[in-house]
Amino acid sequence: MTISTFAAIELFMAFMLGFILYASTTTYYGSERQRELFPLLILNNMMCLIADALIHSLNSGSVLINRLLDLFIIIPFYGVEFLFYEYIAAALPSETKFIKICRKWVTVLCLFATIAWIIISYVFNDNVPPVFYYLGQLPGWLIILLTVVTIIRYRNELGRHTWRYLLVYLAVPAAGMIMRDFHFNGNAQHLGISISLLILHLFVHRRQSESLKEQAILLEQNRNHIVLSQIKPHFIYNSLNTIYYLCEKDPSLAQKAIIEFSDYLRGNLDTIGSDVPVPFERELEHIHHYLYLEKLRFEEELNVVYDIRDTDFTVPALSVQLAVENAVKHGIGRKPGGGTITIASTSDDTDHIVTVSDDGVGFDTTLLNTPSSGKTHIGIQNMIYRIETISSGKVHIKSAPNEGTSVTIRIPKQF
């Protein structure tokens, strides 16, 4: 068996599509339906390429073998046209009446063309009369026309770049069909489809890269927002009001409060845009600044107990601070007569453990994962995010209404 140049090219393209098929099963940008359809597009075209290459190489005198190979060309070819229309429909936000009608016509044309070509192939063998041959091409061209109309009609929904790439996808196999109709040596439309699939894969890969970059930018913006959100206007206003009244009542205490307030703001601003963990002692110092100012405001209603037994580790900046702020604002601050916050640190064989507990009003922990909670527990949510993403740590929250709250942070020692 000798392999012709055209058959060798088809086998090479089938081999290349195999790599794309593997890539599409591991990662793919698009809807769930598109992720299902793209591998099917590749598989159908690979069948066409391999069957056509065998026809050009075997030169078999067996009518049965030739007809079987024809089946592996005809059925997958119209399968590609049907699947590509489905692929476009899956890219749209919703299924319109126009899409439903076109999908029915595409399905009917694909079935009609497949059955017609099978009958023609078996009746006329390789000597198909020109009139039947060109009539047999009509369904394929009608499907392409319906697909083009759909792409142009919904170009805004598909996106500026996407609809142009989809038209390019159609243009290359259409050129191959024209070459076939002028009796070019081989079914050039299969190679055209292969090239289109390569183009579509590159486009999808590019879109995926752009999406990942956008997500990275969004993540960075969210990180900055998390930190900036901790510089709470109400806390700033309350602290400034406290300092204002101290200026007349106790000027020396007011000066001390200004220094503490300045150190607090500096600690927050220094962490913007940074995911570098800080020593726990530094975090603890920032907590001291915060609690000093809150103590001036709440006076005897806020009591703080420290039980620090382990400081030789790092934590995400402002992570423990978030737990303390949440305890003051939502725990002690809402309890008549105030209460006590306890900050403790210790360690076991595997983790460094920090606990922030209060005897405040407590809350229902099931509300943490419900949208209805709004911004009530955003401090806790931000703390969990920073602990888990930066330090690979874990956060356990124990609370109940009127029973206080205990937040336990575990940082792995190998971190």
N, C-alpha and C positions, 0 to 999 in steps of 0.2 A: 504493500500500500504506500503510495507516495502522497505527500501532503502538499497541496497547492499553496501558493503564496497567500491567496485570499483566505483559505481555510486556516493557515497558520496565524494570520492576523486575527481571525475570529476566535481561535483557541486562546490566543494571548489576551484578547479583550475579556474573554470569559474568566481567565485566570485573575486578571486585574479586578473584575467585578466581585470575585470571591473575597478579595481583601476588603473591598468596600462593604460587602455583606457582613463580614465580621465586625468592621468598625461600626456599622449601623446597629448591631445588636448590643454593643457595649455602651455607646453614648450617641444620643441623637437629639437635635433641637427641633421642637415642634409639638403638636398635640399628640395625645395618646394614640389616636387613630392614625395619624401620619407615621408614627413610629412602627405601627403594625404594617402599614401599606408599603413603606419603602423597601424592606427586605423582600416582599413579594414581587415588587417591580423588578428587582435585581434577579431573583430566581427565575422568573419567567423569561427574561431576556437571555440569561445564561443558557437556558434550555434551547432557545432559538439559535443561539450562536453555535452551541455544540452540535445540534442536529444538522444545521446547515453545513458546518465544517465536515461532518461525517459524510454528507451527501456528496460534497466536492472531493472527498478523499477516497471513499470506498469504491466508487464506480461500480456498485453492485448491480448485477443483472437481475436480482430478485425483486419482483414487483412488490411483494409483501413488505420487504425491508424498506424499500423506497417510500411506500405509502405510510408505514409507521413513522419514518423520519419526517414525512410531510406533516403528520399529526403533531409531532413535537415542535414544528415550526408554526403551523397555523393557529393552534389553540393558544399557546403562550403569547403569540403576537397580538391577538385580539384581547388576550388577558391583560397585556401591558396597557393597551389603550383604555380598557375599562378601569383598571386600577389607577391609572394616572388621573382620570376624571374624578375618581373617588378621592384621590390625594388632594386635588384642588378643593373639592367640596369640604374636606376635613379641615382645610386651612381657614375656612370662613367662620365667622362668629356664630352664625345660625343657618339652618336650612330653610331656604325660601321656596316659594311655589315654583319659581323658574328653575331652580336647581332640581327639584323633584321631577319636573317634566323632562328636563334634559337628561337626568339620570336614567329615566325609563327609556328614552330614545337611544341613549348610548348602550344600554343593556340589550335592547331589541336588535340594534344594528350589529352589535358584537356577536350575538347568538345567530342571527341570520347569516352574517358573513362567514362565521366559522362553519356552519352546516353547509352553506352553499359551496364553499371552497373544498370541503371534504367530498361532497358529491361530485363536483367538477373534476377533482383530482382523480377520483376512482373511475369516473366515466371516460375521461379523455387521456388519462395517464399524463405524459409530458407534452402532449400535443393539444393544448387548449386553444380553441379558436380565438382570434383576437377580440371578437365581440364579447365573448364570455369573460375573457381575461380583463378587459377594461371595465365591464360591468361589475366584475368582482372587486375592483379597486374602489368603486364608488362608496360602499359603506365605510371603508377606512378613512376616506377623505371627508365624508360627512361627520364622522366622529371627531376628526381634527377640527373641522369647522365649528362644531358645537363647543368644543373645548376652548378654542380661541375666543369665541363670542362670550363664553362664561368668564374667562380671564379678564377681558377688556371691560365687561359689564361690572365686574366686582373688583376692579383694580384698586379702588380706594380702600376696600376692606382687606385686600391682600397685602397692601403696602407698596410704596413706590418702587423699591428694589425687587421685591418678590415677584410681582406680576411680570416684570421685564425678564427675569430669569426663567420664568415658566414659559414665556413665549419663545425664548431662545431654546429651551428644551424641546419644544415642538418643531422649531425651524430645522434643526439638524436632521432628525429622522424623516421629516417631510422632504428635505433635499435628497435623502437616500431613497425614498419612494419614487421620486421623479427619475433618479438615475436607474432604478430598477425598471420603471415603465419604459425607459429607452433602452432596455435590455443590456444594462451594465452587467459585467460578469460577477454574478452573486447577488444575494439579497442585501444590498447596501443599507437598507433601512435598519437592519439589526445592529450594524456597526454604528449607525447614526443614533440609535437609541442608547447604545453603550456610551457613546461620547456624551450624550445628554445626561445620562445618569452620573457620569463623572463630573460634569459641570454642576449638576444639582447637588451632588455630594460636597463639592468644594464650596458652593454657596451656603449649604446648610452648616458646614464646618465654620465658615466665616461668620455666619449669624450666631452660631454657638459661642465663638470666641468673643464677639461683641457683647453678647448677653452676659458672659462671665465677667467681662470688664465692667459692664454696667452694674452688675451685682456687687463687684468689689468696691466700686465707687460708692454705691448705696450703703454698703456695710461700713465703709469708712465714715460716711456722713452720719450713720446711726450711732457709731461709736462716739463721735464728737458730740452728737445730740445728747447721748446718755450722760456724758460728763457735764455738758453745759446745763442739762436739766437739773443737776444737783446744786447749782448756784441759784437757789430758789428765791424769787423776789420777796415772798412773804418773810422768809427768814432774814433777808437783808434789811427789809423795812423795820422788822421788829428789833433787830440788833441796833440799827441806827437810832430808833426811838429810845431804846434803853440807854444808849450812850448820850443822847441829847439830854435826858433827864438827869443822868449822872453828872453832867458837866456843872450843874448847879448844886446838886446834892453832895457829890463826892468827886471833885476834879481829879484826884490822884487815881481813883478807881476807874474813872472815865478814860484816863490815859492808858491804863492797863487794858481796858476793854478794847480800845482802838488798836493796840498792838496785837491782841488776840484775834480781832476781826481781820486785820491785815494779813496775819499769818494764815488764817482760815481761807481767805480768798486766794492767797498765793498757792496754797496747797491744791485748791481746785483747778486753778488756771494752769498750773504746771503739768497737769495730767492730760490736758486736751490733746487728742491725736496720738497719744502714746499708749501702747499695750505692754510696756515693760513693767513687770511686777516690782513692787517696792518692798523694802524690809518691813516686817511687821511693826518694829519699833517706830518707824516713820509714820505708818498708818495710825498707830496708837497716839502718836503726838498730834496728828491732825484731828483725831477724835477728841483729845483734850481741849483743843482750841474751840471746837464746836460746842462741847458740853459746858465749857466755861461761860460762853455767851448765853446758852440756854438756861444755865443756872442763875445768871443775873436776872433773867426774865421770870422764871418760875419760882425762884427763891427756894423756900422750904418744901415746895410741892414736888421738886425733882431731887432725888437722891441717887448717887452713883456709887457703885461698889466695884472695885477692881480686884480680880484674882488672877494675876498674870504669872504663870509658871513656865511658859515657853515663849521665847521671842526669836529663836534662831531659825527663821524661815521667812519667805516672802509671800506676799498676797497681791492680787490685782489692786491697783490704786483705787481708793474710795469704795472698795467692796464691803469691808466691815463697817466703814463709815455709813454706807447706805442702810445697813441693818440697824445701826444706832439711831440714825435720823428717823427711820420708820418707827422705832420703839418710842421715841419722844413724841412724834407728831400724832401717830395713830394709837399708841398705847397709853402712855402717861398723860399726854396732853388732853385726852378725852375723858380721863377718869376724875371724878370729883375728889378733890383733896390730894391729887397727885399720886406718886408712887416711887418705886425704886427700879433702876436699871442696873443689871449686873453684867460686867464684861469679863470673861474668863478665857484663858488660853492654857492648853496642856498638849500632851502628845501620847500616842501609843506606839506599837511596833511599826505601824504602816503610815500613819497620818499625823499631821499637825492639826489640832482641833481648836477652833475658836467658837465660843458660845456667847451670844447676846440675848439676854432674857429680861423680861419685865413683868411686873404684876399689874399691868394696865387692863384695858377693857377687852383685849383679845379680839379674835374674829374667826369666821368660818373659813377654814383653809380651802374648802372646795370652790370658793369664789375666785381663787387665784387663776384658774384656767377658764373662767367664763367671761365672755365679752361684756356682760352687763356690769362687771366690776369697774369698768372705765379706768380712770387714773388713780383709783383709791390705793391700789397696791403696786403702782409702777416702780416704787423704790425697791420692793422685794424682787420684782421681775427683772429689773436691771441688775441687781446684785447677783441673782442666779445666773444671768447671761454672762457676766464678767467672770464669775468663779469658774463656770463650766468651760468657757471658750478660751480663757487665758491660762488658767492653772490646772485644767483637767480635774478640777475638784468637784465635790458634791455638796449640796445644801439640803438640809432637812429642817422643816418648819413644823413645830408643834404648837397649836393654839386652839382656843375655843372661846366663844363669847363669855366675857366676865371671868375668864380664867388665866388671862395673861398670854404671853407669847414667848417662845423659845426658838431661836434660830441657831442651828449648829452648822458650822462650816468646816469641812474636812479637806485639807490640802495634802495630796500624796507627798511623802518624804522624798521620792525620787525626782519630784518636779524641780 
